[in-house]
Amino acid sequence: MSNFEYIVSGLPVLTSDYKYAAGESFKETVEEIRSLLSDKDAATLDFLLKGFDADSLNEDFYASALSHPDAFIRDYFRFDLNLRNAKVRYLNRQIGRPENLDVITGMGSEDDLSVDIDGYRFNPGEFAEADKVESVLSLTDLLAREKGLDDVCWEKLDALQVFHYFDLTSVLCFVAKLHIVDRWLSLDHEKGKQLFRRLTDEVRGTFKGVNYTE
């Protein structure tokens, strides 16, 4: 069984001039976390990491994600699917293509035994953040658009982490946020540092909630 309090207490701490030390990276940090997890929990983390690879994001992946035994994986990748579909629809409209071209709908073929009564292999469901995402996509500044979409994702992760402090969900949320931070450290180092500081403050706040003191 994974010792989540120990794992969370050992998560990276940000300094004012944070940057990865020699030999450190997103991959190295995640591998250290992974080494402390049980085999079952490590497999769930690996599934999350697979979802960060754009080449993996096809209908088969989302079919597995939306039926995954872990609730965080199901909820996070349902959001991720709807977010990606929203971006595809927006881009299609901008270049005059049919809006739903290349959108992943979850519909199966007639001879697919895995489909439900409505013909779906999986259903993307409601997308509560649709209006907010549409507003962000309309921004003309590309960096502001990327930051806005990541803010929406961060807020979703905050919502998924409510009441989860020392469990697998808290670790998966940290890794998903760290993935956002890592991208910004490459795109815009100052924004990356700000995000990492926010992430670190959230982790410290978790401990303060259980009478943790520095």
C-alpha positions in Angstrom: 0.0 0.0 0.0 1.3 3.4 -0.9 2.3 5.8 1.9 0.7 8.9 0.6 1.5 11.2 3.5 5.2 10.4 3.0 5.0 10.9 -0.8 3.2 14.3 -0.5 5.6 15.5 2.1 8.5 14.8 -0.2 7.1 16.7 -3.3 9.4 19.4 -4.7 9.8 22.7 -3.0 10.1 25.9 -5.1 12.7 28.6 -4.5 12.3 32.1 -5.8 14.6 31.4 -8.7 13.3 27.8 -9.4 14.7 25.8 -12.2 15.4 22.1 -12.6 18.8 21.2 -11.1 21.3 19.3 -13.2 19.8 15.9 -14.1 16.3 16.9 -12.9 13.3 17.0 -15.1 9.6 16.3 -15.1 10.4 12.7 -15.9 12.9 12.4 -13.1 10.5 13.9 -10.6 7.6 11.6 -11.6 9.9 8.5 -11.6 10.8 9.3 -8.0 7.1 9.5 -7.1 6.4 6.4 -9.0 9.1 4.4 -7.1 7.2 5.1 -3.9 3.8 3.8 -5.1 2.4 0.3 -5.0 2.3 -1.6 -8.2 -1.5 -0.9 -8.6 -1.1 2.8 -8.0 2.0 3.0 -10.2 0.0 1.5 -13.0 -2.7 4.2 -12.6 0.0 6.9 -12.7 1.4 5.3 -15.9 -2.1 5.5 -17.5 -2.2 9.2 -16.6 1.3 9.7 -18.1 0.2 7.9 -21.3 -2.5 10.6 -21.6 0.1 13.3 -21.8 1.3 11.8 -25.1 -0.7 13.3 -28.0 -0.1 10.2 -30.1 -2.0 8.1 -27.6 -5.1 10.2 -27.6 -7.4 8.2 -29.9 -10.8 6.6 -29.4 -9.3 3.5 -27.9 -7.5 5.4 -25.3 -10.5 7.4 -24.3 -12.7 4.3 -24.3 -10.2 2.8 -21.7 -10.0 6.1 -19.8 -13.7 6.7 -19.4 -14.2 3.1 -18.1 -11.1 3.1 -15.9 -11.6 1.8 -12.3 -10.1 5.0 -10.9 -12.5 7.9 -10.6 -9.9 10.6 -11.1 -8.8 9.0 -14.4 -12.4 8.8 -15.6 -13.2 12.4 -14.7 -9.9 14.0 -15.8 -9.9 12.4 -19.2 -13.6 13.1 -19.8 -12.7 16.8 -19.2 -9.6 16.4 -21.4 -11.6 14.9 -24.2 -14.2 17.6 -24.1 -11.5 20.3 -24.0 -9.7 18.8 -27.0 -13.0 18.5 -28.9 -13.8 22.1 -28.2 -10.4 23.2 -29.6 -10.9 21.1 -32.8 -14.4 22.5 -33.3 -13.1 26.1 -32.8 -10.2 25.6 -35.3 -12.6 24.0 -37.8 -14.8 27.0 -37.7 -11.9 29.3 -38.2 -10.7 27.6 -41.4 -14.1 26.9 -42.8 -14.2 23.1 -42.2 -17.2 21.2 -41.0 -17.4 21.9 -37.2 -17.4 18.2 -36.1 -14.6 17.0 -38.5 -12.0 15.0 -36.5 -14.0 15.4 -33.3 -13.9 12.2 -31.1 -17.5 11.5 -30.4 -17.3 8.0 -28.9 -19.8 6.6 -31.4 -19.1 2.9 -32.3 -19.8 1.0 -35.5 -22.9 -1.1 -35.8 -21.0 -4.3 -35.4 -19.1 -3.2 -32.3 -20.3 -5.3 -29.4 -19.0 -2.7 -26.8 -21.5 0.0 -27.8 -24.4 1.0 -25.5 -28.0 1.2 -26.5 -27.4 4.6 -28.1 -24.5 3.4 -30.2 -21.7 4.8 -28.0 -18.5 3.1 -27.0 -18.2 6.0 -24.5 -20.0 9.2 -24.0 -18.2 12.5 -23.5 -21.1 13.8 -21.5 -21.7 17.4 -20.4 -18.9 19.9 -20.6 -19.5 22.4 -17.9 -16.5 24.5 -18.9 -17.6 24.9 -22.5 -18.4 28.7 -22.3 -15.3 29.5 -20.4 -13.1 27.5 -22.9 -14.9 29.2 -25.9 -14.1 32.6 -24.4 -10.4 31.7 -24.0 -10.2 30.3 -27.5 -11.4 33.6 -28.9 -8.3 35.4 -27.5 -6.0 36.7 -30.3 -2.8 36.5 -28.2 -1.5 32.9 -28.5 0.3 32.8 -25.2 -2.7 34.3 -23.4 -4.8 31.6 -25.0 -2.5 28.8 -23.9 -2.3 30.3 -20.4 -6.1 30.6 -20.3 -6.7 27.0 -21.3 -4.2 25.8 -18.7 -5.9 27.9 -16.1 -9.2 26.2 -16.9 -7.4 22.8 -16.6 -5.9 23.8 -13.3 -9.3 24.9 -12.0 -10.7 21.5 -13.0 -7.9 19.7 -11.2 -8.6 21.8 -8.1 -12.2 20.7 -8.3 -11.2 17.0 -8.7 -8.9 17.3 -5.7 -11.5 18.6 -3.2 -11.4 16.4 0.0 -8.4 14.5 -1.3 -5.2 15.2 0.7 -3.2 12.1 1.2 -4.4 9.6 -1.4 -3.7 8.6 -5.0 -6.0 11.4 -6.3 -3.8 14.0 -4.6 -0.7 12.6 -6.2 -2.3 12.3 -9.7 -3.5 15.9 -9.4 0.0 17.0 -8.5 1.6 15.2 -11.5 -1.0 16.7 -13.8 -0.3 20.2 -12.5 3.4 19.6 -12.7 3.0 18.7 -16.3 1.4 22.1 -16.9 4.2 23.8 -15.0 6.9 21.9 -17.0 5.5 23.1 -20.3 5.5 26.7 -19.1 9.1 26.4 -17.9 9.9 25.7 -21.5 7.5 28.3 -23.0 7.9 31.1 -20.5 10.2 30.5 -17.5 8.8 33.3 -15.4 5.2 32.0 -15.8 6.5 28.5 -15.1 8.0 29.7 -11.8 4.8 31.4 -10.8 2.8 28.2 -11.5 5.3 26.1 -9.6 5.1 28.5 -6.6 1.3 28.1 -6.7 1.6 24.3 -6.8 4.0 24.3 -3.9 1.8 26.6 -1.8 -1.1 24.3 -2.4 0.9 21.3 -1.2 2.0 23.2 1.9 -1.6 24.3 2.5 -2.6 20.6 2.6 -0.2 20.1 5.5 -1.3 23.2 7.3 -4.8 21.8 7.1 -3.6 18.9 9.3 -1.6 21.1 11.7 1.6 20.8 9.7 4.2 23.4 10.6 7.5 24.2 8.8 
